[in-house]
Amino acid sequence: MPPYNQADSFGPVQLAPGISKTNAFALMYGAFFTIGLLSYIAVGTPYVLTEILDIPTAKQGTISGNLVVWNEITMLLVFGPVGMAADRIGRKSIYVFGFLTMGLGYALYPIAGSVAELTVYRIIYAAGVATATGILATVVTDYPQEQSRGKLVGIVGFINGLGVVVINRGLSLLPEHFVNSGLDGISAGRYTHWLVAAICMISAMVLGLGLKGGTPLPVRSRTPTKTLWLSAYRHSRTNPRILLSYAAAFIARGDLVILATFLTLWGTIAGVEREIDTAEASKLATLAFITAQGGALVWTLVIIFFIDRFNRVTFLAGCMFLAAVGYLAMILVDDPTQASARPLIILLGVGQISAFFGSQALIGQEAPLAERGAVVAGFNISGAIGILFCSFVGGYLFDAIDPRATFVLVGSINAVVCLLAVLVRLMSPGRMPGEPGSYDKSTLGA
């Protein structure tokens, strides 16, 4: 593939040379459906556990946590090869494969006859999610010029949140609609999941047509595979800001998954304990999750104007502070589906999306072009490890202590990363957005 040799714009975003408006529109489509469809697994799992597998609510926290653990183990194993494949083969074909695999996982999920079988299907889903999200993060890094990176990250974050709200709001109504149409609860859950699978297949076709093919560099300039294997580790040693971005990813990449998994589960259990039927309780829990995402969407319209105005490390520190406040504030909530909890649920959403913006903008600036897929894979792997840790420990705390304990755990980790960001800002602040050059001498190991 020839090197990029022309530049275009997409609204306020200056695109990298060789990236067209069609490619940018395809990215927006991918951002809307990737995260929206990814997050539905957290909404659908309580329904499957309760209605299809008939699991007692007292055991669902541990089972949900274990499912996420297997999810993240799979993603840990997949992220690295996906990042290297992105640098060697290209972004588009790998992204399409991810959507097809995720669709297969959704198609199988509601026909599970046991928790063990459900776990196998969750692993298939996770392989697709790791592939799709890994390439999404890489494409977001590829497409803008540096002075517009924050704007594109903000727009993609807004589209992510919009996809989560619209898709999950629409899908959460379907089981109840199917039941009201005369179907039993099991069939209603299956039809909903199969519709999600169909959307995944359609999305694969759209991305195959719209994304830019190939890799950012010509074949002769590509980094050897042996070098790519160690890229993430090597750059984390020579560039403290990449190391910081990995620390931020540890918790920021997990914020949405933890929020979706445990907030939805908490709300569903609270509804069932109030003797509401499962479909209605699931809808109320999803509304709580959507409230958080609605708050995130509104906040995106504000924060997008500031991302490119601050040093990336400074911006990350502020974002992690907001995330810490949002999660720790959940200790004041008794039932996330009650109206009295909405202000704190909105604050939770603000914190979650802020952590995403801060971490994504920093890794986007610091990841080198020739090894971008591999370095972003390291970022994703760190996020998967964080999700693994928070899911395992959070699931235990959810059942053994209180649902709020899971959110306190996540908030505390956000606070620690905020302090690390302050330390890096003092020692190795890096450049301002839009300044020429990606690295200082320490980054190059000089």
Secondary structure, 3 states (H helix, E strand, C coil): CCCCCCCCEECCEEECCCCCHHHHHHHHHHHHHHHHHHHHHHHHHHHHHHHHCCCCHHHHHHHHHHHHHHHHHHHHHHHHHHHHHHHHCCHHHHHHHHHHHHHHHHHHHHHCCCHHHHHHHHHHHHHHHHHHHHHHHHHHHHCECHHHHHHHHHHHHHHHHHHHHHHHHHHHHHHHHHHHCCCCHHHHHHHHHHHHHHHHHHHHHHHHHHCCCCCCCCHHHCCCHHHHHCHHHHHHHHCHHHHHHHHHHHHHHHHHHHHHHHHHHHHHHHHHHCCCCHHHHHHHHHHHHHHHHHHHHHHHHHHCCCHHHCCHHHHHHHHHHHHHHHHHHHHHCCCCCCHHHHHHHHHHHHHHHHHHHHHHHHHHHHCCHHHHHHHHHHHHHHHHHHHHHHHHHHHHHHHHCCHHHHHHHHHHHHHHHHHHHHHHHHHCCCCCCCCCCCCCCCCCCC
